[in-house]
């Protein structure tokens, strides 16, 4: 799992790599990669006795070791060799592989990269051939569907939750009954927690965090099928005006205003009593801030109810792979219920299949809030060009307190509308 800790940076890298991939692929082949691959729409998959190559964008040593172990077990049972490499720069290495006509057979794909790889013919759209396609959370398969085709299997996912420092909570005279379930209550506890040199709430100034408030107000950056930009909707204005109000009264500060690159460090260093982050923060708390006692709860409901954001990657298969049949078998093993629960234990991810939900929540009851919000989670747009619009939006949100919300959203609306038109 790649933590979207500084998603502004990762989006910029992804956009550049996608452009590089497209340019190199056009110069190499003229119209994408046909090679020995076959269109999944015909039902045919290439097959050979060659070993599989797998390229991952690992979150660290634990994930790399876990994937290598799972791959070795699959290799032993299937009789097909496999090698797993953790990329130093996933998008760049994928681009180079595609340009040379020798891409990895299987690899991680982010939602922001999907459209570019699909458009230039790099990916096999194998989703319809997954045996357990219906077991994936619908919001996740939607994130990896382009023009009605499910391109790849979601490998795991994350949602946003509200982290609360239990010592700060108690010191402010708050109890379990005060855990906020509405915007008004979040404002109240944020104000009470702003004391002793710390702010009540902090998070990074990004759509990837503040977009949760938009979802709770009934908003989104586009309509459901991504044919129309809805950035400047009344719901989104209401959401950012609410955030701006928290900033104005001093009960919330962006992590950048606290000298930190993300909300996790602001929370871990006790510069903020609460933060809005994903389940990747639990690992960071264990390794970097083990003395902090905290709890995680669902994000408060907004005017239109519950809402959060989701982040996910999928297992891509190269359309140019000479062994797509084995690649599909490998992916199905990696996304099986038992294997995903093993990955959850090994490096803290949340399974992408609904069949694993009850066991995961039993094993990790302290983090159940993340999975309980799966049904109300929104993904960010995945059409070509939209990631650049989001990155530009991110660059402007740090100055939200000094910005007219309506004017800001109208500018982003124009850019998003242009991106959706292609």
For each residue, the residues with C-beta under 8 A, 3 or more apart:
1: 59 63 156 158 280 313 347 348 349
2: 10 57 58 59 108 110 313
3: 59 278 280 284
4: 7 10 158 208 278 280 311
5: 261 262 264 280
6: 9 10 261 262
7: 4 10 11 206 208 394
8: 11 12 206 391 394 395
9: 6 12 13
10: 2 4 6 7 13 14 110 112
11: 7 8 14 15 112 387 388 390 391 394
12: 8 9 15 16 391
13: 9 10 16 17 89 91
14: 10 11 17 18 91 110 112 113 387
15: 11 12 18 19 112 387 388 391
16: 12 13 19 20 91
17: 13 14 20 21 89 91 92 94 95 113
18: 14 15 21 22 91 113 115 116 117 384
19: 15 16 22 23 116
20: 16 17 23 24 91 92 95
21: 17 18 24 25 91 94 95 98 99 116 117 120 122
22: 18 19 25 26 116 119 120
23: 19 20 26 27
24: 20 21 27 28 95 96 98 99
25: 21 22 28 29 32 33 98 99 120 121 122
26: 22 23 29 30 31 120
27: 23 24 99
28: 24 25 99 100 101
29: 25 26 32 33 34 101
30: 26
31: 26 34 121
32: 25 29 120 121 122 319
33: 25 29 37 98 101 103 120 121 122 318 319 320
34: 29 31 37 121 319
35: 101 319 320
36: 46 320 321 322
37: 33 34 46 124 318 319 320 321 324
38: 42 44 45 46 324
39: 42 44 125
40: 43 45 124 125 126 127 128 129
41: 125 128 149
42: 38 39
43: 40 129
44: 38 39
45: 38 40 126 129 324 325 328
46: 36 37 38 321 322 323 324 325
47: 323 324 325 326
48: 322 323
49: 80
50: 81 322 323
51: 80 81 82 83
52: 80 81 82 83 105 106 323 326 327 330
53: 82 83 85 104 105 106
54: 67 71 82 83 84 85 104 105 106 107 330
55: 85 87 90 93 94 97 104 106 107 108
56: 63 64 67 84 85 86 87 90 107 108
57: 2 86 87 90 108 110 313
58: 2 61 63 64 67 86 87
59: 1 2 3 62 63 280 347
60: 63 64 347
61: 58 64 65
62: 59 65 66 346 347 348
63: 1 56 58 59 60 66 67 343 346 347
64: 56 58 60 61 67 68 84 86
65: 61 62 68 69 346
66: 62 63 69 70 342 343 346 347
67: 54 56 58 63 64 70 71 84 334 343
68: 64 65 71 72 84
69: 65 66 72 73
70: 66 67 73 74 333 334 339 342 343
71: 54 67 68 74 75 82 84 330
72: 68 69 75 76 82
73: 69 70 76 77
74: 70 71 77 78 80 82 329 330 333 334
75: 71 72 78 79 80 81 82
76: 72 73
77: 73 74
78: 74 75 326 329 330
79: 75
80: 49 51 52 74 75 323 326 329 330
81: 50 51 52 75
82: 51 52 53 54 71 72 74 75 330
83: 51 52 53 54
84: 54 56 64 67 68 71
85: 53 54 55 56 104
86: 56 57 58 64
87: 55 56 57 58 90 93 94
88: 93
89: 13 17 92 93
90: 55 56 57 87 93 94 107 108
91: 13 14 16 17 18 20 21 94 95 113
92: 17 20 89 95 96
93: 55 87 88 89 90 96 97
94: 17 21 55 87 90 91 97 98 103 104 107 117 122
95: 17 20 21 24 91 92 98 99
96: 24 92 93 99 100
97: 55 93 94 100 102 103 104 318
98: 21 24 25 33 94 95 101 103 117 120 122 318 320
99: 21 24 25 27 28 95 96
100: 28 96 97 103
101: 28 29 33 35 98 320
102: 97 320
103: 33 94 97 98 100 107 122 318 320 321
104: 53 54 55 85 94 97 107 318
105: 52 53 54 317 318 321 322 323 324 326 327
106: 52 53 54 55 315 316 317 318 321 327 330 331
107: 54 55 56 90 94 103 104 315 316 318
108: 2 55 56 57 90 155 313 314 315 316
109: 113 114 117 123 144 151 152 313 314 315 316
110: 2 10 14 57 113 114 313
111: 114 143 144 311 312 313 379 380 382
112: 10 11 14 15 380 382 387 390
113: 14 17 18 91 109 110 116 117
114: 109 110 111 117 118 123 143 144 146 151 152 314 382
115: 18 118 119 146 382 383 384 385 386
116: 18 19 21 22 113 119 120 384
117: 18 21 94 98 109 113 114 120 122 123 316
118: 114 115 122 123 125 146 147 149 151
119: 22 115 116 384
120: 21 22 25 26 32 33 98 116 117
121: 25 31 32 33 34 319
122: 21 25 32 33 94 98 103 117 118 318 319 320
123: 109 114 117 118 151 152 316 317 318 319
124: 37 40 151 316 317 318 319 321 324 327
125: 39 40 41 118 128 149 150 151
126: 40 45 129 130 151 152 317 324 328 331
127: 40 130 133 141 144 145 149 150 151 152 153
128: 40 41 125 133 149 150
129: 40 43 45 126 328
130: 126 127 133 150 153 328 331 332 335
131: 332
132: 135 136 332 335 336 353 355
133: 127 128 130 136 141 150
134:
135: 132 337 353 354 355
136: 132 133 140 141 153 154 335 352 353 354
137: 140 141 154 157 352 353 354 374 375
138: 141 142
139: 142 143 310 374 375 377 378 379
140: 136 137 143 144 154 157 310 312 352 379
141: 127 133 136 137 138 144 145 150 154
142: 138 139 145 379
143: 111 114 139 140 154 310 312 314 379 382
144: 109 111 114 127 140 141 150 151 152 153 154 312 314 382
145: 127 141 142 148 149 150 151
146: 114 115 118 149 151 382 383
147: 118
148: 145
149: 41 118 125 127 128 145 146
150: 125 127 128 130 133 141 144 145
151: 109 114 118 123 124 125 126 127 144 145 146 314 316
152: 109 114 123 126 127 144 314 315 316 317 331
153: 127 130 136 144 314 315 331 332 335 352
154: 136 137 140 141 143 144 157 312 313 314 335 352
155: 108 312 313 314 315 334 335 349 352
156: 1 312 313 340 343 344 349 350 351 352
157: 137 140 154 310 311 312 349 350 352 374
158: 1 4 278 279 280 310 311 312 349 350 370
159: 278 279 308 309 310 311 350 370 371 373 374 377
160: 209 212 276 277 278 299 308 309 373
161: 276 277 278 279 296 297 298 299 308 367 369 370 373
162: 180 186 274 275 276 296 297 298 299 300 369
163: 267 274 275 276 277 281 294 295 296
164: 168 169 179 273 274 294 295 296 297
165: 168 169 267 270 273 274 292 293 294
166: 169 170 293 294 295
167: 170 171 293
168: 164 165 171 172 193 198 270 273
169: 164 165 166 172 174 178 193 273
170: 166 167 173 174
171: 167 168 195 196
172: 168 169 189 192 193 195 273
173: 170 192
174: 169 170 178 189 192 193
175: 178
176: 179
177:
178: 169 174 175 185 189
179: 164 176 297
180: 162 185 186 188 189 297 300
181: 185 298 300 301
182: 185 186 300 301 302
183: 186 187 216 242 300 301 302 303
184: 187 188
185: 178 180 181 182 188 189 300
186: 162 180 182 183 189 190 201 300
187: 183 184 190 191 245 246 251
188: 180 184 185 191 192
189: 172 174 178 180 185 186 192 193 200 274
190: 186 187 193 194 199 200 201 246 251 252 274
191: 187 188 194 200 249 251
192: 172 173 174 188 189 195 200
193: 168 169 172 174 189 190 198 199 200 201 251 273 274
194: 190 191 198 199 200 250 251 273
195: 171 172 192 198
196: 171
197:
198: 168 193 194 195 270 271 272 273
199: 190 193 194 202 250 251 252 253 258 271 272 273
200: 189 190 191 192 193 194 251 252 272 273 274
201: 186 190 193 246 251 252 253 272 273 274 275 276
202: 199 252 253 254 255 258 260 263 266 267 271 272 274 275
203: 209 210 252 254 255 263 275 276 277
204: 208 209 254 255 256 261 262 263
205: 209 210 254 255 256 394 397 398 400
206: 7 8 209 210 394 397
207: 210 211 221 380 390 393 394 397
208: 4 7 204 211 309 311 380 390 394
209: 160 203 204 205 206 212 263 276 277 309
210: 203 205 206 207 213 214 239 240 243 397
211: 207 208 214 215 221 309 378 380
212: 160 209 215 216 276 299 307 308 309
213: 210 216 217 239 240 242 243 302
214: 210 211 217 219 220 221 235 236 239 240 307
215: 211 212 218 219 220 302 307 308 309 376 378
216: 183 212 213 239 299 300 301 302 303 304 305 306 307
217: 213 214 235 236 238 239 242 302 303 304 307
218: 215 235 302 303 304 305
219: 214 215 230 233 235 236 238 239
220: 214 215 223 230 236 378
221: 207 211 214 229 230 231 236 380 381 386 390 416
222: 226 227 228 229 230 231 381 386 416 420
223: 220 226 227 228 230
224:
225:
226: 222 223 381 382 383 386 420
227: 222 223 420
228: 222 223 417 420
229: 221 222 413 416 417 419 420
230: 219 220 221 222 223 233 236
231: 221 222 236 393 409 412 413 416
232: 236 237 406 409 410 412 413
233: 219 230 236 237
234: 237 238
235: 214 217 218 219 238 239 303 304
236: 214 217 219 220 221 230 231 232 233 239 240 409
237: 232 233 234 240 241 405 406 409
238: 217 219 234 235 241 242 303
239: 210 213 214 216 217 219 235 236 242 243 302
240: 210 213 214 236 237 243 244 400 405 408 409
241: 237 238 244 245 405
242: 183 213 217 238 239 245 246 302
243: 210 213 239 240 246 247 252 400
244: 240 241 247 248 400 401 405
245: 187 241 242 248 249
246: 187 190 201 242 243 249 251 252
247: 243 244 250 252 253 254 400 401
248: 244 245 401
249: 191 245 246
250: 194 199 247 253
251: 187 190 191 193 194 199 200 201 246
252: 190 199 200 201 202 203 243 246 247
253: 199 201 202 247 250 257 258 272
254: 202 203 204 205 247 257 258 398
255: 202 203 204 205 258 260 261 262 263 265 266 272 275
256: 204 205 259 260 261 398
257: 253 254
258: 199 202 253 254 255 266 271 272
259: 256 271
260: 202 255 256 263 265 266 269 271
261: 5 6 204 255 256 265
262: 5 6 204 255 265 266 277
263: 202 203 204 209 255 260 266 267 272 275 276 277 281
264: 5 267 268 275 277 281 284 285
265: 255 260 261 262 268 269
266: 202 255 258 260 262 263 269 271 272 275
267: 163 165 202 263 264 270 271 272 274 275 277 281 292 294
268: 264 265 284 285 288 289 292
269: 260 265 266 289
270: 165 168 198 267 273 292
271: 198 199 202 258 259 260 266 267
272: 198 199 200 201 202 253 255 258 263 266 267 275
273: 164 165 168 169 172 193 194 198 199 200 201 270
274: 162 163 164 165 189 190 193 200 201 202 267
275: 162 163 201 202 203 255 263 264 266 267 272 281
276: 160 161 162 163 201 203 209 212 263 299
277: 160 161 163 203 209 262 263 264 267 280 281
278: 3 4 158 159 160 161 281 311 370
279: 158 159 161 282 296 348 349 350 367 370
280: 1 3 4 5 59 158 277 283 284 348
281: 163 263 264 267 275 277 278 284 285
282: 279 285 286 296 348 367
283: 280 286 287 347 348
284: 3 264 268 280 281 287 288 289
285: 264 268 281 282 288 289 290 292 294
286: 282 283 290
287: 283 284 290
288: 268 284 285
289: 268 269 284 285 292
290: 285 286 287
291:
292: 165 267 268 270 285 289
293: 165 166 167
294: 163 164 165 166 267 285
295: 163 164 166 366
296: 161 162 163 164 279 282 366 367 369 370
297: 161 162 164 179 180 369
298: 161 162 181 306 308 369 372 373
299: 160 161 162 212 216 276 306 307 308 373
300: 162 180 181 182 183 185 186 216
301: 181 182 183 216 305 306 307
302: 182 183 213 215 216 217 218 239 242 305 307
303: 183 216 217 218 235 238
304: 216 217 218 235 307
305: 216 218 301 302 376
306: 216 298 299 301 373 376
307: 212 214 215 216 217 299 301 302 304 376 377 378
308: 159 160 161 212 215 298 299 373 376 377 378
309: 159 160 208 209 211 212 215 377 378 379 380
310: 139 140 143 157 158 159 374 377 378 379
311: 4 111 157 158 159 208 278 379
312: 111 140 143 144 154 155 156 157 158 352 379
313: 1 2 57 108 109 110 111 154 155 156
314: 108 109 114 143 144 151 152 153 154 155
315: 106 107 108 109 152 153 155 331 334 335
316: 106 107 108 109 117 123 124 151 152
317: 105 106 123 124 126 152 321 324 327 328 331
318: 33 37 97 98 103 104 105 106 107 122 123 124 321 327
319: 32 33 34 35 37 121 122 123 124
320: 33 35 36 37 98 101 102 103 122
321: 36 37 46 103 105 106 124 317 318 324 327
322: 36 46 48 50 105
323: 46 47 48 50 52 80 105 326 327
324: 37 38 45 46 47 105 124 126 317 321 327 328
325: 45 46 47 328 329
326: 47 52 78 80 105 323 329 330
327: 52 105 106 124 317 318 321 323 324 330 331
328: 45 126 129 130 317 324 325 331 332
329: 74 78 80 325 326 332 333
330: 52 54 71 74 78 80 82 106 326 327 333 334
331: 106 126 130 152 153 315 317 327 328 334 335
332: 130 131 132 153 328 329 335 336
333: 70 74 329 330 336 339
334: 67 70 74 155 315 330 331 339 340
335: 130 132 136 153 154 155 315 331 332 339 340 352 353
336: 132 332 333 339 340 353
337: 135 340 341 351 353 355 356
338: 341 342
339: 70 333 334 335 336 342 343
340: 156 334 335 336 337 343 344 349 351 352 353 356
341: 337 338 344 345 351 356 359 360 363
342: 66 70 338 339 345 346
343: 63 66 67 70 156 339 340 346 347 349 351
344: 156 340 341 347 348 349 350 351 356 360 363 364
345: 341 342 363
346: 62 63 65 66 342 343
347: 1 59 60 62 63 66 283 343 344
348: 1 62 279 280 282 283 344
349: 1 155 156 157 158 279 340 343 344
350: 156 157 158 159 279 344 360 370 371
351: 156 337 340 341 343 344 356 357 360
352: 136 137 140 153 154 155 156 157 312 335 340
353: 132 135 136 137 335 336 337 340 356
354: 135 136 137 357
355: 132 135 337
356: 337 340 341 344 351 353 359 360
357: 351 354 360 361 371 374
358: 361 362
359: 341 356 362 363
360: 341 344 350 351 356 357 363 364 371
361: 357 358 364 365 368 371 372
362: 358 359 365
363: 341 344 345 359 360
364: 344 360 361 367 368
365: 361 362 368
366: 295 296
367: 161 279 282 296 364 370 371
368: 361 364 365 371 372
369: 161 162 296 297 298 372 373
370: 158 159 161 278 279 296 350 367 373
371: 159 350 357 360 361 367 368 374
372: 298 361 368 369
373: 159 160 161 298 299 306 308 369 370 376 377
374: 137 139 157 159 310 357 371 377
375: 137 139
376: 215 305 306 307 308 373
377: 139 159 307 308 309 310 373 374
378: 139 211 215 220 307 308 309 310
379: 111 139 140 142 143 309 310 311 312 382
380: 111 112 207 208 211 221 309 386 387 390
381: 221 222 226 386 387 389 390 416 420
382: 111 112 114 115 143 144 146 226 379 386
383: 115 146 226 386 419 420
384: 18 115 116 119 419 422
385: 115 388 389 418 419 420 422
386: 115 221 222 226 380 381 382 383 389 390 416 419 420
387: 11 14 15 112 380 381 390 391
388: 11 15 385 391 392 419
389: 381 385 386 392 393 412 415 416 419
390: 11 112 207 208 221 380 381 386 387 393 394
391: 8 11 12 15 387 388 394 395
392: 388 389 395 396 412 415
393: 207 231 389 390 396 397 412
394: 7 8 11 205 206 207 208 390 391 397
395: 8 391 392 398
396: 392 393 399 400 403 408 411 412
397: 205 206 207 210 393 394 400
398: 205 254 256 395
399: 396 402 403
400: 205 240 243 244 247 396 397 403 405 408
401: 244 247 248
402: 399
403: 396 399 400 407 408
404: 407 408
405: 237 240 241 244 400 408 409
406: 232 237 409 410
407: 403 404 410 411
408: 240 396 400 403 404 405 411 412
409: 231 232 236 237 240 405 406 412 413
410: 232 406 407 413 414
411: 396 407 408 414 415
412: 231 232 389 392 393 396 408 409 415 416
413: 229 231 232 409 410 416 417
414: 410 411 417 418
415: 389 392 411 412 418 419
416: 221 222 229 231 381 386 389 412 413 419 420
417: 228 229 413 414 420 421
418: 385 414 415 421
419: 229 383 384 385 386 388 389 415 416 422
420: 222 226 227 228 229 381 383 385 386 416 417
421: 417 418
422: 384 385 419
